[in-house]
Amino acid sequence: MKLAMKDIENLSFEEAIKALTDIVSKVETGQIALQESLAQYEKGMLLIRHCRGILKKAEQRIEKISTEPDTAGPKEDA
């Protein structure tokens, strides 16, 4: 999967993980030269940052949802 660095920010979490897995596989099996390994390492770090950003946003969303008052439930009589 050829992936331009500018395209990383448009990837879903699942797509980014797949791209990261592909990079790790290539590096571990020695399928690429040292210079290309460095470029893939850099791309991998960008993918990791992107995934962390997605997870952080999801965490914030969950936190917001869990702290919102329950407006759908039955109302208590005073």
VMD Tcl script that builds the backbone (N, CA, C; Angstrom):
set m [mol new atoms 234]
animate dup $m
set s [atomselect $m all]
$s set {name element resname resid chain x y z} {
  {N N MET 1 A 0.845 -1.174 0.000}
  {CA C MET 1 A 0.000 0.000 0.000}
  {C C MET 1 A 0.891 1.238 0.000}
  {N N LYS 2 A 0.934 1.927 -1.133}
  {CA C LYS 2 A 1.683 3.178 -1.220}
  {C C LYS 2 A 0.853 4.264 -0.569}
  {N N LEU 3 A 1.451 4.965 0.358}
  {CA C LEU 3 A 0.711 5.945 1.134}
  {C C LEU 3 A 1.520 7.216 1.226}
  {N N ALA 4 A 0.994 8.288 0.645}
  {CA C ALA 4 A 1.648 9.587 0.745}
  {C C ALA 4 A 1.421 10.127 2.145}
  {N N MET 5 A 2.416 10.788 2.695}
  {CA C MET 5 A 2.315 11.295 4.060}
  {C C MET 5 A 1.148 12.262 4.234}
  {N N LYS 6 A 0.825 13.023 3.188}
  {CA C LYS 6 A -0.292 13.958 3.291}
  {C C LYS 6 A -1.623 13.237 3.388}
  {N N ASP 7 A -1.675 11.983 2.947}
  {CA C ASP 7 A -2.913 11.214 2.976}
  {C C ASP 7 A -3.186 10.560 4.337}
  {N N ILE 8 A -2.207 10.516 5.190}
  {CA C ILE 8 A -2.355 9.849 6.478}
  {C C ILE 8 A -3.488 10.447 7.287}
  {N N GLU 9 A -3.611 11.751 7.289}
  {CA C GLU 9 A -4.644 12.401 8.104}
  {C C GLU 9 A -6.058 12.061 7.643}
  {N N ASN 10 A -6.208 11.535 6.437}
  {CA C ASN 10 A -7.530 11.173 5.926}
  {C C ASN 10 A -7.881 9.707 6.167}
  {N N LEU 11 A -6.966 8.959 6.755}
  {CA C LEU 11 A -7.210 7.535 6.994}
  {C C LEU 11 A -8.102 7.312 8.201}
  {N N SER 12 A -8.914 6.277 8.122}
  {CA C SER 12 A -9.656 5.840 9.301}
  {C C SER 12 A -8.665 5.148 10.236}
  {N N PHE 13 A -9.095 4.914 11.454}
  {CA C PHE 13 A -8.243 4.226 12.418}
  {C C PHE 13 A -7.831 2.856 11.872}
  {N N GLU 14 A -8.791 2.129 11.325}
  {CA C GLU 14 A -8.528 0.784 10.813}
  {C C GLU 14 A -7.551 0.802 9.640}
  {N N GLU 15 A -7.694 1.775 8.753}
  {CA C GLU 15 A -6.787 1.895 7.614}
  {C C GLU 15 A -5.373 2.232 8.080}
  {N N ALA 16 A -5.257 3.101 9.074}
  {CA C ALA 16 A -3.947 3.479 9.601}
  {C C ALA 16 A -3.267 2.294 10.267}
  {N N ILE 17 A -4.027 1.510 11.020}
  {CA C ILE 17 A -3.459 0.315 11.662}
  {C C ILE 17 A -2.990 -0.684 10.613}
  {N N LYS 18 A -3.766 -0.861 9.545}
  {CA C LYS 18 A -3.373 -1.777 8.466}
  {C C LYS 18 A -2.077 -1.299 7.818}
  {N N ALA 19 A -1.972 -0.009 7.529}
  {CA C ALA 19 A -0.756 0.535 6.930}
  {C C ALA 19 A 0.432 0.357 7.861}
  {N N LEU 20 A 0.222 0.571 9.148}
  {CA C LEU 20 A 1.285 0.398 10.137}
  {C C LEU 20 A 1.724 -1.065 10.210}
  {N N THR 21 A 0.775 -1.969 10.184}
  {CA C THR 21 A 1.083 -3.405 10.209}
  {C C THR 21 A 1.894 -3.801 8.981}
  {N N ASP 22 A 1.534 -3.256 7.819}
  {CA C ASP 22 A 2.278 -3.546 6.591}
  {C C ASP 22 A 3.722 -3.065 6.693}
  {N N ILE 23 A 3.921 -1.888 7.251}
  {CA C ILE 23 A 5.272 -1.340 7.427}
  {C C ILE 23 A 6.093 -2.232 8.342}
  {N N VAL 24 A 5.525 -2.598 9.472}
  {CA C VAL 24 A 6.237 -3.446 10.439}
  {C C VAL 24 A 6.619 -4.771 9.794}
  {N N SER 25 A 5.707 -5.356 9.043}
  {CA C SER 25 A 5.972 -6.628 8.376}
  {C C SER 25 A 7.140 -6.524 7.402}
  {N N LYS 26 A 7.148 -5.464 6.594}
  {CA C LYS 26 A 8.233 -5.266 5.626}
  {C C LYS 26 A 9.578 -5.091 6.324}
  {N N VAL 27 A 9.600 -4.294 7.365}
  {CA C VAL 27 A 10.853 -4.019 8.075}
  {C C VAL 27 A 11.354 -5.282 8.774}
  {N N GLU 28 A 10.459 -6.009 9.434}
  {CA C GLU 28 A 10.862 -7.205 10.169}
  {C C GLU 28 A 11.385 -8.315 9.262}
  {N N THR 29 A 10.823 -8.420 8.070}
  {CA C THR 29 A 11.254 -9.491 7.163}
  {C C THR 29 A 12.420 -9.082 6.277}
  {N N GLY 30 A 12.876 -7.843 6.405}
  {CA C GLY 30 A 14.019 -7.379 5.623}
  {C C GLY 30 A 13.711 -7.198 4.154}
  {N N GLN 31 A 12.466 -6.916 3.815}
  {CA C GLN 31 A 12.062 -6.753 2.423}
  {C C GLN 31 A 12.486 -5.410 1.831}
  {N N ILE 32 A 12.976 -4.513 2.671}
  {CA C ILE 32 A 13.335 -3.186 2.172}
  {C C ILE 32 A 14.742 -2.807 2.627}
  {N N ALA 33 A 15.364 -1.941 1.850}
  {CA C ALA 33 A 16.723 -1.485 2.151}
  {C C ALA 33 A 16.708 -0.539 3.348}
  {N N LEU 34 A 17.883 -0.289 3.899}
  {CA C LEU 34 A 18.015 0.551 5.077}
  {C C LEU 34 A 17.417 1.940 4.867}
  {N N GLN 35 A 17.736 2.580 3.747}
  {CA C GLN 35 A 17.222 3.926 3.486}
  {C C GLN 35 A 15.694 3.923 3.455}
  {N N GLU 36 A 15.124 2.925 2.802}
  {CA C GLU 36 A 13.665 2.817 2.747}
  {C C GLU 36 A 13.100 2.487 4.127}
  {N N SER 37 A 13.853 1.727 4.921}
  {CA C SER 37 A 13.419 1.427 6.290}
  {C C SER 37 A 13.266 2.704 7.109}
  {N N LEU 38 A 14.186 3.636 6.924}
  {CA C LEU 38 A 14.111 4.911 7.638}
  {C C LEU 38 A 12.882 5.705 7.213}
  {N N ALA 39 A 12.595 5.715 5.921}
  {CA C ALA 39 A 11.412 6.419 5.425}
  {C C ALA 39 A 10.141 5.756 5.954}
  {N N GLN 40 A 10.136 4.431 5.992}
  {CA C GLN 40 A 8.976 3.705 6.504}
  {C C GLN 40 A 8.817 3.909 8.010}
  {N N TYR 41 A 9.931 4.015 8.713}
  {CA C TYR 41 A 9.881 4.291 10.151}
  {C C TYR 41 A 9.225 5.654 10.397}
  {N N GLU 42 A 9.636 6.639 9.614}
  {CA C GLU 42 A 9.059 7.979 9.746}
  {C C GLU 42 A 7.557 7.948 9.459}
  {N N LYS 43 A 7.166 7.251 8.401}
  {CA C LYS 43 A 5.758 7.137 8.063}
  {C C LYS 43 A 5.008 6.396 9.172}
  {N N GLY 44 A 5.632 5.380 9.733}
  {CA C GLY 44 A 5.026 4.639 10.838}
  {C C GLY 44 A 4.776 5.520 12.048}
  {N N MET 45 A 5.725 6.403 12.352}
  {CA C MET 45 A 5.544 7.320 13.480}
  {C C MET 45 A 4.382 8.287 13.220}
  {N N LEU 46 A 4.235 8.737 11.985}
  {CA C LEU 46 A 3.106 9.601 11.635}
  {C C LEU 46 A 1.786 8.844 11.780}
  {N N LEU 47 A 1.787 7.585 11.380}
  {CA C LEU 47 A 0.587 6.756 11.524}
  {C C LEU 47 A 0.222 6.560 12.993}
  {N N ILE 48 A 1.228 6.338 13.822}
  {CA C ILE 48 A 0.993 6.166 15.262}
  {C C ILE 48 A 0.403 7.441 15.852}
  {N N ARG 49 A 0.965 8.588 15.504}
  {CA C ARG 49 A 0.422 9.864 15.999}
  {C C ARG 49 A -1.019 10.060 15.539}
  {N N HIS 50 A -1.288 9.700 14.306}
  {CA C HIS 50 A -2.642 9.823 13.767}
  {C C HIS 50 A -3.605 8.924 14.550}
  {N N CYS 51 A -3.212 7.689 14.799}
  {CA C CYS 51 A -4.057 6.759 15.560}
  {C C CYS 51 A -4.285 7.267 16.980}
  {N N ARG 52 A -3.255 7.774 17.610}
  {CA C ARG 52 A -3.414 8.325 18.957}
  {C C ARG 52 A -4.383 9.499 18.968}
  {N N GLY 53 A -4.326 10.334 17.929}
  {CA C GLY 53 A -5.249 11.455 17.829}
  {C C GLY 53 A -6.690 10.990 17.698}
  {N N ILE 54 A -6.910 9.966 16.882}
  {CA C ILE 54 A -8.254 9.410 16.720}
  {C C ILE 54 A -8.752 8.851 18.043}
  {N N LEU 55 A -7.883 8.107 18.742}
  {CA C LEU 55 A -8.270 7.525 20.027}
  {C C LEU 55 A -8.562 8.609 21.063}
  {N N LYS 56 A -7.782 9.677 21.059}
  {CA C LYS 56 A -7.996 10.777 22.000}
  {C C LYS 56 A -9.359 11.430 21.763}
  {N N LYS 57 A -9.707 11.651 20.492}
  {CA C LYS 57 A -11.005 12.236 20.170}
  {C C LYS 57 A -12.146 11.314 20.603}
  {N N ALA 58 A -11.966 10.023 20.394}
  {CA C ALA 58 A -12.993 9.064 20.806}
  {C C ALA 58 A -13.145 9.063 22.326}
  {N N GLU 59 A -12.019 9.127 23.026}
  {CA C GLU 59 A -12.042 9.171 24.490}
  {C C GLU 59 A -12.778 10.424 24.984}
  {N N GLN 60 A -12.489 11.561 24.367}
  {CA C GLN 60 A -13.153 12.808 24.753}
  {C C GLN 60 A -14.653 12.740 24.477}
  {N N ARG 61 A -15.014 12.129 23.378}
  {CA C ARG 61 A -16.430 11.994 23.043}
  {C C ARG 61 A -17.147 11.107 24.058}
  {N N ILE 62 A -16.517 9.991 24.417}
  {CA C ILE 62 A -17.100 9.083 25.410}
  {C C ILE 62 A -17.240 9.784 26.750}
  {N N GLU 63 A -16.209 10.535 27.126}
  {CA C GLU 63 A -16.257 11.272 28.389}
  {C C GLU 63 A -17.401 12.283 28.383}
  {N N LYS 64 A -17.576 12.978 27.271}
  {CA C LYS 64 A -18.647 13.964 27.164}
  {C C LYS 64 A -20.012 13.282 27.274}
  {N N ILE 65 A -20.168 12.176 26.582}
  {CA C ILE 65 A -21.436 11.446 26.609}
  {C C ILE 65 A -21.740 10.937 28.015}
  {N N SER 66 A -20.729 10.426 28.692}
  {CA C SER 66 A -20.953 9.840 30.017}
  {C C SER 66 A -21.183 10.888 31.097}
  {N N THR 67 A -20.808 12.141 30.840}
  {CA C THR 67 A -21.024 13.183 31.845}
  {C C THR 67 A -22.255 14.038 31.566}
  {N N GLU 68 A -22.883 13.834 30.410}
  {CA C GLU 68 A -24.102 14.579 30.105}
  {C C GLU 68 A -25.246 14.060 30.973}
  {N N PRO 69 A -26.110 14.952 31.406}
  {CA C PRO 69 A -27.259 14.498 32.192}
  {C C PRO 69 A -28.171 13.627 31.336}
  {N N ASP 70 A -28.781 12.656 31.980}
  {CA C ASP 70 A -29.683 11.741 31.280}
  {C C ASP 70 A -31.016 12.420 31.080}
  {N N THR 71 A -31.256 12.894 29.867}
  {CA C THR 71 A -32.508 13.602 29.581}
  {C C THR 71 A -33.563 12.675 29.019}
  {N N ALA 72 A -33.197 11.437 28.703}
  {CA C ALA 72 A -34.160 10.526 28.095}
  {C C ALA 72 A -34.899 9.687 29.132}
  {N N GLY 73 A -34.377 9.646 30.339}
  {CA C GLY 73 A -34.980 8.802 31.369}
  {C C GLY 73 A -36.208 9.431 31.983}
  {N N PRO 74 A -36.904 8.683 32.849}
  {CA C PRO 74 A -38.098 9.227 33.524}
  {C C PRO 74 A -37.722 10.367 34.465}
  {N N LYS 75 A -38.595 11.347 34.533}
  {CA C LYS 75 A -38.350 12.496 35.402}
  {C C LYS 75 A -38.904 12.208 36.780}
  {N N GLU 76 A -38.160 12.653 37.787}
  {CA C GLU 76 A -38.589 12.475 39.174}
  {C C GLU 76 A -39.548 13.592 39.561}
  {N N ASP 77 A -40.574 13.253 40.321}
  {CA C ASP 77 A -41.495 14.265 40.820}
  {C C ASP 77 A -40.915 14.893 42.080}
  {N N ALA 78 A -41.007 16.193 42.186}
  {CA C ALA 78 A -40.430 16.893 43.324}
  {C C ALA 78 A -41.365 16.894 44.500}
}
mol reanalyze $m
mol bondsrecalc $m
mol representation Tube
mol addrep $m
